[in-house]
C-alpha cells in the first residue's frame, strides 16, 4: 500500500504521454483559411471535426492520476508527520 501513490503517479504519466502522442498524431490536419476563399468553404473547413476524443480522455485521466498520486503522498506526509 505504501507504493500505491508511486504506481498511480507513474501510470498517470504513462497515460498522459500516450494521450499527448495520440493528440499530436491526429493534429496533422491543419485548417488553413485564405482570405480569397468563398464563405461556404471557410464554414465547411471550420465545421470539420477537430481533435481526437480518445486522446483528450487519456490526457484527462492521466492528469487526474498524476494529481491524485501527488495529493495522496502530500496528505500522507502531512498527517503522518503531525
C-alpha positions in Angstrom: 0.0 0.0 0.0 3.0 2.3 0.5 3.9 2.2 -3.2 0.3 2.8 -4.4 0.8 6.6 -4.9 4.0 6.0 -6.9 2.2 3.5 -9.1 -0.6 6.0 -9.5 1.8 8.7 -10.4 3.8 6.6 -12.9 0.6 5.2 -14.5 -0.7 8.7 -14.8 2.4 9.9 -16.5 2.2 7.0 -19.0 -1.4 7.7 -19.8 -0.6 11.4 -20.2 2.2 10.7 -22.6 0.1 8.3 -24.6 -2.7 10.8 -24.8 -0.4 13.6 -25.9 1.2 11.3 -28.6 -2.3 10.4 -29.9 -3.3 14.1 -30.0 -0.2 15.0 -31.8 -0.7 12.2 -34.4 -4.2 13.4 -35.2 -3.1 17.1 -35.4 -1.7 16.8 -38.9 -4.9 18.1 -40.4 -4.2 21.9 -40.4 -7.1 24.1 -41.3 -5.7 26.9 -43.4 -8.1 29.8 -44.2 -7.2 32.1 -47.1 -9.0 35.5 -47.4 -9.7 34.7 -51.1 -11.8 31.6 -50.2 -15.6 31.8 -50.5 -17.6 31.9 -47.3 -19.1 28.5 -47.7 -15.7 26.8 -48.0 -14.5 28.6 -44.9 -17.6 27.5 -43.0 -17.0 23.9 -44.2 -13.4 23.9 -43.0 -14.3 25.3 -39.6 -17.0 22.7 -39.1 -14.7 19.7 -39.6 -14.0 17.6 -36.6 -11.2 18.8 -34.5 -9.2 16.7 -32.2 -9.4 13.1 -31.0 -11.8 12.4 -28.1 -9.8 9.3 -27.1 -6.6 11.4 -26.8 -8.5 14.0 -24.8 -9.9 11.4 -22.4 -6.5 9.7 -21.9 -4.8 13.0 -21.3 -7.5 14.0 -18.7 -7.4 10.6 -16.9 -3.6 10.7 -16.9 -3.6 14.2 -15.5 -6.1 13.2 -12.8 -4.0 10.2 -11.9 -0.9 12.4 -11.5 -2.7 14.9 -9.4 -4.2 12.1 -7.2 -0.8 10.5 -6.7 0.8 13.7 -5.7 -2.1 14.7 -3.4 -2.1 11.2 -1.8 1.7 11.5 -1.0 1.3 15.1 0.3 -1.6 14.2 2.5 0.2 11.1 3.9 3.3 13.2 4.7 1.2 15.9 6.4 -0.9 13.5 8.5 1.9 11.1 9.4 4.3 13.8 10.5 1.8 15.8 12.5 
